Amino acid sequence: MKIEKQNLILDLHRIGALKFGEFKLKSGASSPFYIDLRSIISYPEIVKNIVSLLKSEISNCKFDVITGIPYTALPLAAQLSLELNTPLVYQRKEVKAYGTGKLIEGHFKQGQTCLIIDDLITTGESKFEAAEAMEQAGLTVHDFVCLIDRSYNGSEVLAKQGYQLISIVTVADMIEVLTTKGLLDAQLASKVSDFVNQPVEKPQLSLSQRLRETKAPLTRKLMETILRKKSNLILSLDVEDTKTFFEILDATGPEIFMVKTHVDIIKDFRGDFVPRLKGLAEKYDFLIFEDRKFADIGSTVRKQFRSGVHRIAEWAEYVTVHMIAGEAILDGLFGDLEVPRSGFLLARMSAKGNLISETYTRQVIEIGKSRKACVSGYIGHGVNAEDIKRLRNKIPQDQLLLMPGVNLDSGGDGLGQQYLSVESAIEGGADAIIVGRGIIASENPAIEAKRYRDSGWKAFKSRDEQYAK
């Protein structure tokens, strides 16, 4: 091993960037070590050594521009850019709301190759997100360079998507140097080695397996209905008059496991609407999901949910929630209810140009993870199967992912709605597909609902069989 690598490991240990003991990770797992490289920017000599090692390791790589994944790797990329006299670009955390509206800052040409630098690799997820942003801007990505590889199989994961991973230091290197110097005892070193030699992510389970691990009653009810009815189709019944509403629902009820309503657009809403809706739900064995998209402070949404003309809490078992108002909105909606209800948090939208960022998505899911009693899952869209997989991997397996913007005929609607195929949605990890105009705007909604139900269930069953192995 190069003396520079040995010195780097010893320096990182000295400044507390490498810690050993028992640490609770974001995933909830317990780890025998923890790596925090954010403080290295305060140690110029360490940065110089890192940049020297980076230069050596990438000597055979060909690239036109350099970037670093914010925040820890960006100063390293900037220093390397100066050393190599190669342009630096970087991705903004959010698109600018003014001026050019750029996501990628810096000067580059379409088709140029970008080298991506990061401090750590664990699952590879952030690498795919970074590559996707660069590629969408017109750059090409071949190589990633990570200061520390603490992954189980990060190199293989990236290679499957056509990327090469170059690692400066591995956990095995750390163990070797620190045990040799007497800074890490054999027992703890063995724990660290065992920990990194097992997958970080749990394998995906079939819905039946997930049901056995799910404690929240209303989430269990969803899973049981999907399995019992052999349908993962949600009908988005966005029509404006009761006659059309009930004609379509009566025709499609046998094919769906849940109906998603927008009761506030019904022009002729009367007192018999809810009893008729509940009667069809019982007749055809489907659940009721009001897509109210609550998004106000707790005291306001409580009134919107429980009072007014519609009195949604009395009949809708599930509702949609925007988390822009913060976690207290869940207390306002679901606290002190006589009959328990549950929500789906809107984590991503299918509308082109929507303002939801990846940071916001992560925060929404973190809140939902801690409130499983009243959060059955998330509504989220993806541009393709791989994008959906990355979203699904963030979500606990005892919560569901509902996918809007699904159509048997790909494309859009001219009003910002982006569609993806049923197969892509399910392959990526969606548990249920939400279909509206593809069914209700057709000449025969019953036939179209059956088409979507059969297509969605076939893809779902195939995926579930693979997970069950």
N, C-alpha and C positions, 0 to 999 in steps of 0.2 A: 504494500500500500504506500502511496506517495506520502512523504513527510508532511506535505501541505494539507492532505486530507486528515491525517492524524492530528495535526495542530488545530484544524477547524473543529473537529469533534471535541477536543479538549477545551478549546475556547468556548464553544457553545455550552458545554457542561459548566464551565467556570462562571459564566454570566447568568446561569439559571435558565437558559433556553431549552435545555434537556433536563427533564425532571423524572425521577423514578419513585414509585410508591403505589398508591391507589388513587385513581382519578376517575370521576364520573364524566363520561363523554356526552356530547349533545344527543347521541342516539339513545342514551340511557344505560349503555353498557359500561362495565367497569374495566379500566385499562391500567396495566402496571407501569405505564410511562406516559408522559405528556410532553409535546413539543410546541414551543411558542417562540417563533423567530422574529416577532414584531420589534423586539428591542435591538436587533443587530444594527439598525441604522445609526445607533449612538456609539458604535465602536468602529471607527474608520479602518483600523488595521484588520479587523475581521472582514469587513466589506472588501478591502483590497485583496485579501486571500481568496474570498469567494469569487470575485471577478476574474482573478488569475486562473482559478480552477475551471470556471465557466469557459473562458477562452480556450483552454486546453482541450476540454471535452467536446467542444463544437467545431473543432478545427476542420473536420471533414463535412460539415453541414453547409449547404448552400442556401442563402436567404438574402433578401433585399432590404427588409426592415425587421425591427425587433420590437417586441412588446413584453410587458410583464403583467401578470394577473394582479389587480389591486387587492390589498394594498402592499403587502410585504414585498412582493417581487418587483414592484414597479421601480423603486430606487435602484435595485440591482440591475434591472434592464437599462435604466438611464445611464448608469455608470458604464455598463458594457457597451452601450451605444457610443459613448465618447471614446472608449478605448479602441473600438473597431472602426470608428468613423462611419458608422452605419445609422441611418435614420431610425428614430424612435416613434412609434405610434402607441396609442393606448385607448382602451375602451372606457367610456364614461359609465358610471353606475346607472345613470338614467339619461335618456335623450334630452338634449337642450330644449327648453320650452320657448326659446326665442332665437333670433338669428338664423343660422343655417339648419338648426335642428339635428346636428350631427350626433352619432353614437360613437364613431371612431375619430379621435383627434389625431392630427399629424398629416403630413403630406405623403401620399403614396399613389401608385398607378395601378389600375385594374390589372389583375393577373400576376402581380408581384408576389413573392413568397415571404411569409412572415414566420419568424422564429418566436415561439412562445415560451416564456420563462415563468416558473412558479416556485414557491418555497417548498411546498409539500405535495405529495400525492397519496391519497388514501383510497378513494373509490374511482377516481378519474372523472367524476361528474362535472366539477368546475372546469376541467380541461375541455370537455365537449362543448360546454356553454361558451367558453372563450373562442374556441375554433369556429363555432357556428356564427358568432358575431363577426369575426374577421372575414369569414367566407361570404357572408351576406353582404359585406361591404365591398367584395370583389377581390379580396386577397386569397392566396393559396396557403394552406398550412400542411407541412409535412412532419415537423419535429417539435417535440416538447422537451425542455430541460428543467428538471426539478432538483432543488438543492438536496432534499432528503426524500427518499422513497420509503414510506412506511406502509405500503400497500401489500395486500395478499397476492394480487396478480395484475397490478396496474399496467405493466408492459403488455401483457396479453390482451387486456381490455381495450387499450388504445390501438394495438395492432389490428384487432378485428375491424376497426373503422379506418384502417389505412394510415395510422400515425405511428411514428417512432418515439419511444421514450428514452431519454438519456438522463441517468441519475448520477449525481455527484457523490452522494453518500447513501448507503443503505443502513437499515437497522442492524444487519449482521456486522457491518463495519463498526458501528457504534459499540456494539457488545464486545467485539474483539479488542478495540482500543481501550475502552473503559475498564474491562476486566483485567487486562494486562497491566494497567496502571493502578489497579487496586481501588478503583472508584466505583465499581459495581460488583456486588457479591454474586457468587455462582447461582444461588437459589433465585434471586431476583432476575438475573440474566436469563435463566431458564424460563421464567414466567413471561418475560418480554418476547423471547424467541417463540414460545408456544402461541402467544397472542397474535403475533404478526403472521403466523403460518396457518391461520384459519380465516375464512371469508369474513369480511366486515359486515356485508349485507346478508341477512337471512334469505334463504331461497324462498321464492314466491310459493304460496300455498294455493290449493284449490279452494273454491268457495265453501265447500262442505267442511274442509279442514279449518278454514277461517271461522266458520260459524261456531265450531266447537270451542274456539278461543275468545269469542266475542261475548262480553258481559252486558253491554247496554241493551235493554229490552227492545227499544224501537229500531236499533240497528239490526238486531237479531230478526226482528219481524220482516225487515226488508230482505235480508238474505234468505229467510225461509220462504218468502213469497216468490222470489226469483226461482229458487230450486223447485218449489212445488208446482209452479205454473209453467216452468221451462220457458221463461221469457225474460229477457233483460231489456225490453223495449219500454221506454217512457214516451207517452204521447203528449206533446206540447200543444194543447188545444186552445190556441189563441184566436178565437172567433168572438164576434161582438153581439150575437143575439142567441137567446136560449134555444130557439127552435133548431138552429144549425148545430149548436153545441151538443144537444142531447141526441140529435140524429147521428152525428159522427161518433159520439161516445158509445151509443148503443151498438153501432156497427163495428167498432174497433175494440170494444171492451174485452172480447175473448182473446185478443192477441197481446194485450199490454199487461204489465204487472203494476204500473203506476200511471196516473194521469197528472199532468202538470197544468194547473189552471192560472189564468190571470183574471180573477173575478172582477177586478176594477174596470175592465174594458167591456163588460157585459152591460149593454145599454138598457135592457129591460129586466134587470135583476129584480126578483120578487121573493116573497117569503117561502115559496115552494121550491126555490132553486136548490138549496142545500139538501132537503129531504130527497129530492129526485137524484141528486148527485150521489148521496150516500146509499140510496137504494140500488143504483147501478154498480157501485163499488162492491156491495155485498153480493149482488147477482153474479158478477163476472170475476170476483176475487181479485180486485186491484186496489192499490193504495192511493191516497189523495195527497197531492203535493202542490201547495199554493206558492207560486213564484212571485211573491210580493216584493222581494228584494229589500228587506228592512235595512235602513242605513242611517238612522238618526240616534239621538241620545237615548239612554235607557228609559227614561220616563215617557218619552214620546212614542217609542216603538211599543211600549207596553199598552198604551191606549190604542194605537193602530192595530195591534194584534188582537186585543180582547174586546174592543168597543166598536162604535160606529155601526154603520148599516150592515157590514159583512160579518162582523164577529168571527174572524178567521180562526181564532184559537179553539172554537167550539167544534170545528169540523175538519180542519186541515191538520193531518198528523205530522206533516213536514213542511218547512218553509225555507226560503233562500235568505241568506244574511250576507250583506256587505260588512266587512270588518273595519271600514274607514273610521268609524266612531270609537273603535277600541273594544277591548274585551268586555266592558261593562254592558254592552248591548245585549250580550247573552243572558245576563242577569235580568235585564229589563224584559226580555222576551219570555224566558223560560222559568224564571224564579217564581215560586209560590203558585204554580198552576195546579188546579184540581186534577186535571187529566194531563199526564206528561206528554210533551211534544218534543220534536227534535228538528235540528236545522242542518242545512247544507251550506257551507261557507263558500263564497265565490272567490276562488283562488286565481283563476285566469278567465279571460273572456274570448269569445270567438270573433268579436267585432274587430275589423281591421282598424289599426290606429288607436286602440284603447290604451289608456294610461297606466294600466297595471304593470308594475315592474317585477323583475325576478326577486328583488329584495322583499317587496310587498307580499308576493306569493309565499315566500319562505316564512314570513312573520305570521301570515294567516294560518298556515299549517301548524306552526308551533303553538298557536293559541288553541287550535282545534284538538291537538294531541292532548292537551291538559284538560279538555272539557268534553270527554267522550260520552258522558251521560246525556248530554244535550246536543252533541255534534255527531251526526251519523256519517259525515264525509264531506266531500268537496265537489264543486263544479269547476272543471278546468278543461281548457282546450289545448291542443297541440298541433303543430304544423305537419308532423309525420309520426310514424310509430316510435322512432328513437326518441323524439322529443317527449312523447307521452310516457315512455318508459322512465325517463329521468324524473318526470313529475310523479309518476306512480311510486318510484323508489323513495320519495320523500314522505309518503303517506303510510301510516301504520296499517297493517293488514286487517285490523279489526274495524277499519273505516272504509267507506266506499268512494270510488271516483266515478262521477257521472259526467258524460261527455256530450256537450252540445255541438252544433255545427256538423252533424253527421248526415250524409246523404248518399244514396246509392248512385246518384249522378253527381260527380265532382264539379267544382266550380264555385260560383258565388251568386249573390242575388242582386248585385248592383247597388246595394245599400250598406255595404261594409261587412256583410256576413260572409265568413270564409268556411268552406266545407271541406271535410275529408271523408274518406271511405269508411264504411262499417268495419271492414277487415283491418284497416290501419288503426282505428280506434281501439278495437278489442285486442289486437295483437300487442299494442303498446301497453295495455293494462287497464283500460276502462272497464268498469264492472257493468255499466249500463249505458245505453245510447239514448239521447234525447232527440226526437224527430218531430218536427212540426209541419212546415209547408210541404215537405216531401210526401206527407200523408193527407193532410186536410185540404190541400189545393189540388189533389188528384181527382180524376173523374169517379173513381171508386175507392174511397178511403179504406173499406174493409179489405179489399184485395191488396192494396199497398201496405197496409198494416201487417198483413200476413207475410208479405215479401220481406219487410224489414225484420219482423219477428224471426222468421226462418233464417235469414242471413245472419242476424246478430247472434242467435242461439247456436248456430253451426260454428261460428268463429269462437264463441265463448266456450262451448263444449270442447272444441279442439285444444284451446289454450289450457283449460282446466285439467284435461287429461294429461297434458305435458307436465303441469305443476304437480299433479298428484303422484307422479312417478318417483 
